[in-house]
Amino acid sequence: MITPRTTGIIGVHTFGRMCDVDALMDVARRHHLQVIFDAAHAIGCTYKGQYAGSFGDAEMLSFHATKVFNTFEGGAILTNNDELARKMRLMKNFGFGGYDEVIYIGTNGKMNEVSAAMGITSLESLDAFTAVNKRNHETYTRELEKTHGVTLMQYDEAERNNYQYIVLEIDPEVTGVTRDDIQKVLWSENVLARRYFYPGCHRMEPYRSYYPHAGLLLPETERLTTRLLQLPNGTAVGEEEIAQVARILNLTLGHGEEVHKRLSVPG
Ligand SMILES: Cc1ncc(COP(=O)(O)O)c(C=O)c1O
């Protein structure tokens, strides 16, 4: 995919599972490219024992309210490059170098005090939230281990993880129902399972019009955007809720073809 116009690579630590950092850094070194990592999901996660935030030219964390650590809205850029850090500090404050002088391009990327205060309390709770997420992930794994056609994403136990994402991969050939059928059933029972990254960036504007055939280059993305479903996690979820979700899933899968047929009827 690398052409003479390529200047860098963005790796995404999707669902908090770290990229193959060494392999991407190796490609980048050979082609003299920058590497930045989207670590939006990866606070508290490690690669070969080293925390997300310390790889490549820079890494970005998201502190959005949906993340395990949050400041309502916000985020951080982490880098070991002092010159890049200096420029980004200018950029987040309109490029102001002093009271009356703008010396660089800029935008308003400052964090407000209320968000910062939320961040401090969120930081104090991070280990406790992670422990709850881990316990819930173990419970989901136990509850769903005998469910055919459904695979629960596992984390590398040799690393540190924040365990925030409970990701199911549904194989419709085995279950007789699609991921979308299962989501409809769960929503009707008030379980807000999500289709993260559906339908995929390449299927949204402006990329859809610029690259109408992008899907042909992205067979894995296409496959996963129709098969993945994220289940609820966090401190509002416990053993009882997970058992209930598992009961709904098993009931749906136990009548897979019938559920699919009924949900396919228009109206
Ligand atoms: C992988 C990934 N990258 C980036 C973002 C954007 O983060 P933010 O909403 O803090 O801008 C998200 C948000 O959900 C995300 O999931």
The ligand as an SDF file (V2000), in Angstrom:
LIG
                    3D

 16 16  0  0  0  0  0  0  0  0999 V2000
  -10.4600    4.0060   17.7640 C   0  0  0  0  0  0  0  0  0  0  0  0
  -10.9320    5.4050   18.0550 C   0  0  0  0  0  0  0  0  0  0  0  0
  -10.1590    6.4430   17.6990 N   0  0  0  0  0  0  0  0  0  0  0  0
  -10.5220    7.7260   17.9500 C   0  0  0  0  0  0  0  0  0  0  0  0
  -11.6920    8.0180   18.5950 C   0  0  0  0  0  0  0  0  0  0  0  0
  -12.0580    9.4550   18.8270 C   0  0  0  0  0  0  0  0  0  0  0  0
  -11.8890    9.8350   20.1410 O   0  0  0  0  0  0  0  0  0  0  0  0
  -12.5480   11.2160   20.6380 P   0  0  0  0  0  0  0  0  0  0  0  0
  -14.0240   11.0030   20.6660 O   0  0  0  0  0  0  0  0  0  0  0  0
  -11.9810   11.4500   22.0120 O   0  0  0  0  0  0  0  0  0  0  0  0
  -12.1300   12.2680   19.6560 O   0  0  0  0  0  0  0  0  0  0  0  0
  -12.5400    6.9800   18.9930 C   0  0  0  0  0  0  0  0  0  0  0  0
  -13.8100    7.3150   19.6830 C   0  0  0  0  0  0  0  0  0  0  0  0
  -14.6030    6.5320   20.0470 O   0  0  0  0  0  0  0  0  0  0  0  0
  -12.1440    5.6400   18.7240 C   0  0  0  0  0  0  0  0  0  0  0  0
  -12.9460    4.6200   19.0910 O   0  0  0  0  0  0  0  0  0  0  0  0
  1  2  1  0
  2  3  1  0
  2 15  2  0
  3  4  2  0
  4  5  1  0
  5  6  1  0
  5 12  2  0
  6  7  1  0
  7  8  1  0
  8  9  2  0
  8 10  1  0
  8 11  1  0
 12 13  1  0
 12 15  1  0
 13 14  2  0
 15 16  1  0
M  END
$$$$
